[in-house]
Amino acid sequence: MQNVRRGMLLALVVLTVSVAAPLVVRWALSPTGPAIEVVLPSGATRMVTLATLRRLPTLTRQGEYQNQFGNWRDAGVYSGVRLADLIGDADYETIDVVARDGYRVTIERARIESPDHPVVLAYAKDGVAVPAWEDGFRIAVLPEDGRISNEEYDAVSAGSFWVKNVVSIVAH
């Protein structure tokens, strides 16, 4: 009888460990803090955390954009990582930026790598970083003069590129 109890106890311990172990591993490997998903043309996917972004070269500049009505919006000092640095050496033609609400914009490689109009994944505005910054991770175009007009960016709305609450970046 005592051997049966030990056997049942052993079976219960084995069952508990087999159920709990995958959960513990998943928890241990999950990113801590705010993160976005980056998908490379090869299909490789990685989660990039705020901590990782802060370790990469950062561009901090004044920025604001012109919307489709000609109004200037969201002036502030943005800090972020150039998309070109985030993607690295991957061979891509475009990048799709996807927001939490489903908004999506495609940005051509020439825009991403423009030295005159750097495109960054901003993680802070006016010294307030995500998650305290309500816009979350945000795409910003930051020329030296701090303003990107519709005419200068050859767009109906330069603001359409300033995606807020970015959840993923997919390179094609």
C-alpha positions in Angstrom: 0.0 0.0 0.0 2.8 2.4 0.9 4.5 1.7 -2.5 1.2 2.6 -4.3 1.1 6.0 -2.4 4.8 6.7 -3.3 4.1 5.8 -6.9 1.1 8.1 -7.0 3.1 10.9 -5.4 5.9 10.4 -7.8 3.4 10.5 -10.7 1.9 13.7 -9.4 5.3 15.4 -9.1 6.3 14.3 -12.6 3.0 15.6 -14.0 3.4 19.0 -12.2 7.0 19.4 -13.4 6.0 18.5 -17.0 3.2 21.1 -17.0 5.1 23.8 -15.1 8.5 23.6 -16.9 7.4 24.9 -20.3 5.6 27.8 -18.6 8.7 28.7 -16.6 10.9 28.5 -19.7 8.5 30.7 -21.7 8.4 33.3 -18.8 12.2 33.3 -18.6 12.7 33.9 -22.3 10.0 36.5 -22.7 11.1 40.1 -23.1 10.9 42.3 -20.1 9.4 45.7 -20.5 8.2 47.3 -23.7 9.2 45.5 -26.9 8.5 45.4 -30.6 8.8 42.5 -33.1 11.3 42.8 -35.9 10.9 40.4 -38.9 13.7 40.2 -41.4 13.3 39.2 -45.1 14.7 35.7 -44.2 11.7 35.2 -41.9 13.9 35.5 -38.8 12.0 37.2 -36.0 13.3 38.8 -32.8 11.8 40.9 -30.0 13.6 44.2 -29.5 13.2 45.6 -26.0 13.5 49.2 -24.8 16.7 48.1 -23.0 18.1 46.8 -26.3 17.2 50.0 -28.1 18.9 52.1 -25.4 22.2 50.2 -26.1 22.1 51.0 -29.8 23.4 54.3 -31.3 20.7 56.9 -30.5 19.7 60.0 -32.5 18.1 62.8 -30.5 16.6 65.8 -32.4 13.8 68.2 -32.5 11.0 66.9 -34.7 7.6 67.7 -36.1 5.7 67.0 -39.2 3.1 68.5 -41.5 -0.2 66.8 -41.9 -2.4 66.6 -45.0 -4.1 69.9 -44.2 -0.8 71.7 -43.9 -0.8 71.9 -40.1 2.3 71.2 -38.1 2.0 68.5 -35.4 3.7 66.8 -32.5 6.7 69.1 -32.0 9.2 67.8 -29.5 12.6 66.4 -28.9 12.6 62.7 -30.0 15.2 60.1 -29.1 15.4 56.8 -31.1 17.3 54.4 -33.2 17.6 54.7 -37.0 15.6 52.0 -38.7 18.6 51.3 -40.9 20.6 50.4 -37.8 17.7 48.3 -36.4 17.4 46.3 -39.6 21.2 46.0 -39.9 22.7 44.3 -43.0 19.5 42.6 -44.1 18.8 42.9 -47.8 15.4 44.6 -48.0 13.4 46.8 -50.4 10.7 48.1 -48.1 9.7 48.0 -44.4 6.1 47.7 -43.2 5.5 49.4 -39.9 2.5 48.1 -38.0 0.7 49.9 -35.1 -1.2 48.4 -32.3 -4.5 49.7 -33.8 -3.7 48.0 -37.2 -2.5 51.1 -39.0 0.2 50.1 -41.4 2.6 52.1 -43.6 5.2 50.9 -46.1 8.5 52.8 -46.2 10.9 52.4 -49.1 14.5 51.7 -48.5 15.6 55.0 -50.0 13.6 56.9 -47.4 14.9 54.7 -44.6 18.5 55.2 -45.6 18.2 58.9 -46.4 21.0 60.9 -44.6 19.0 64.1 -44.9 15.8 62.7 -43.4 16.7 60.0 -40.9 13.8 57.7 -40.0 14.0 56.5 -36.4 12.1 54.2 -34.1 11.7 56.8 -31.3 11.4 55.5 -27.8 11.2 58.9 -26.0 9.8 62.4 -26.5 10.9 65.4 -24.5 12.8 63.0 -22.1 9.8 60.8 -21.4 10.3 57.2 -22.5 7.9 54.3 -23.1 5.9 53.1 -21.4 5.3 56.5 -19.7 5.2 58.1 -23.1 1.7 57.3 -24.3 2.5 57.3 -28.0 4.6 54.2 -27.4 7.4 53.3 -29.8 7.0 55.8 -32.7 8.4 56.3 -36.2 9.8 59.8 -36.6 11.5 61.5 -39.5 14.2 63.8 -38.0 16.0 66.2 -40.5 18.5 68.6 -39.0 16.1 71.5 -39.1 13.6 69.5 -37.1 10.6 69.9 -39.5 9.4 67.6 -42.3 7.0 69.2 -44.7 4.7 67.4 -47.2 6.6 69.1 -50.1 10.0 68.2 -48.7 9.0 64.6 -48.1 7.2 64.4 -51.4 4.0 63.1 -49.7 0.4 64.1 -49.4 1.0 63.9 -45.6 4.5 63.6 -44.1 2.6 62.8 -40.9 1.4 59.5 -42.4 4.9 58.1 -41.8 4.9 59.1 -38.1 3.3 55.8 -36.9 2.7 55.7 -33.1 2.3 52.7 -30.9 4.4 50.5 -33.2 4.2 46.8 -32.5 6.1 45.4 -35.4 8.5 46.2 -38.2 8.6 43.8 -41.2 11.3 44.0 -43.8 10.6 42.8 -47.3 
